[in-house]
Amino acid sequence: MTDAVATRDLREGGRWTAGQRLKNDLVHAGVRAALVVARVAPRALVRALCGALGLLAYVVLGGARRRARARLARLSSAAPGPRVVRAFLRTGEILADTLALLDPRELPGRTLGLDPASRETLRSAFAEGRGVVFLSAHLGPWERMAALLAAEGFPVATVARESYDPRLTRCYERLRAPRGVRSIYRGSPVAALAMVRELARGRSVGFLVDLPGRVPTLPVHCLGEVRPFPIGPARLALTRRAAVVLGTASRDARRGVQIERVPSADLARGPEGERVLAERVAELLARRVEASPTEWLGLFA
């Protein structure tokens, strides 16, 4: 990392320039204002505003629009044009659905369901007593999925990266913590210990693996291209011999939360086992994305 980048990133022990501080102060103020509106405005108005925001993003963000078009073309032979617009609109819908969770009266199951087979799959994984590595993606209302699983009585902890602005991290906590979703931040010096402790207590540790960010990765074939897959979840699962599941959420065709077991008991610790497990997860994840492509945030990345 260059000195210039480190200077601007508080997560790396740096500091903001005067211009960065002004911009980040404005962003934080805008987020705070949006959260107030989301709490007090009628639900229909919030949905309309988020939908308008999605359309505005479609018009303004040319690079994201082109990436979404190219990825949708790879995923299906259908014309990508109308689905690109739909993808931006669905992103707005998912944002509205997530903001609704700020209302303590909001039931996680109001807009998302967990079918009996998925519930039993997760229960069986926990029953083995070695903890559960829960892998997921930025697909559909993933924040509501975590809240729903916590409401169902499953112990949920998610691994996340702190925001570039600590004030925004606190905003995230206002969404997750009241719902019983614990956060483990990768920048914490005790993050690895916290993950091991969760599994040792028979709980789950959740990872979003489709957009790995600044973590060690290995290349896997997924969705018609070679994509980086984070090594950490596979390494943790094989080292601790924890159960591995893939869980995603979708509101397309009322699919709801779908959870399935990822076979891992036959894999040994080490690079080869990690590679095979990553490939298995990538194959299953690709099927979920292909079933609901306009709900995947990775279209724009």
Rosetta blueprint (number, residue, H / E / L):
1 M L
2 T L
3 D H
4 A H
5 V H
6 A H
7 T H
8 R H
9 D L
10 L H
11 R H
12 E H
13 G L
14 G L
15 R L
16 W L
17 T L
18 A H
19 G H
20 Q H
21 R H
22 L H
23 K H
24 N H
25 D H
26 L H
27 V H
28 H H
29 A H
30 G H
31 V H
32 R H
33 A H
34 A H
35 L H
36 V H
37 V H
38 A H
39 R H
40 V H
41 A L
42 P L
43 R H
44 A H
45 L H
46 V H
47 R H
48 A H
49 L H
50 C H
51 G H
52 A H
53 L H
54 G H
55 L H
56 L H
57 A H
58 Y H
59 V H
60 V H
61 L L
62 G H
63 G H
64 A H
65 R H
66 R H
67 R H
68 A H
69 R H
70 A H
71 R H
72 L H
73 A H
74 R H
75 L H
76 S L
77 S L
78 A L
79 A L
80 P H
81 G H
82 P H
83 R H
84 V H
85 V H
86 R H
87 A H
88 F H
89 L H
90 R H
91 T H
92 G H
93 E H
94 I H
95 L H
96 A H
97 D H
98 T H
99 L H
100 A H
101 L H
102 L H
103 D L
104 P L
105 R L
106 E L
107 L L
108 P H
109 G H
110 R H
111 T L
112 L L
113 G L
114 L E
115 D L
116 P H
117 A H
118 S H
119 R H
120 E H
121 T H
122 L H
123 R H
124 S H
125 A H
126 F H
127 A H
128 E L
129 G L
130 R L
131 G L
132 V E
133 V E
134 F E
135 L E
136 S E
137 A L
138 H L
139 L E
140 G L
141 P L
142 W H
143 E H
144 R H
145 M H
146 A H
147 A H
148 L H
149 L H
150 A H
151 A H
152 E L
153 G L
154 F L
155 P L
156 V E
157 A E
158 T E
159 V E
160 A E
161 R L
162 E L
163 S L
164 Y L
165 D L
166 P H
167 R H
168 L H
169 T H
170 R H
171 C H
172 Y H
173 E H
174 R H
175 L H
176 R H
177 A H
178 P H
179 R H
180 G L
181 V E
182 R E
183 S E
184 I E
185 Y E
186 R L
187 G L
188 S L
189 P L
190 V L
191 A H
192 A H
193 L H
194 A H
195 M H
196 V H
197 R H
198 E H
199 L H
200 A H
201 R L
202 G L
203 R L
204 S E
205 V E
206 G E
207 F E
208 L E
209 V L
210 D L
211 L L
212 P L
213 G L
214 R L
215 V L
216 P L
217 T E
218 L E
219 P E
220 V E
221 H E
222 C E
223 L L
224 G L
225 E E
226 V E
227 R E
228 P E
229 F E
230 P E
231 I H
232 G H
233 P H
234 A H
235 R H
236 L H
237 A H
238 L H
239 T H
240 R H
241 R L
242 A L
243 A E
244 V E
245 V E
246 L E
247 G E
248 T E
249 A E
250 S E
251 R L
252 D H
253 A H
254 R H
255 R L
256 G E
257 V E
258 Q E
259 I E
260 E E
261 R E
262 V L
263 P L
264 S L
265 A L
266 D L
267 L L
268 A L
269 R L
270 G L
271 P H
272 E H
273 G H
274 E H
275 R H
276 V H
277 L H
278 A H
279 E H
280 R H
281 V H
282 A H
283 E H
284 L H
285 L H
286 A H
287 R H
288 R H
289 V H
290 E H
291 A H
292 S L
293 P H
294 T H
295 E H
296 W E
297 L H
298 G H
299 L H
300 F H
301 A L
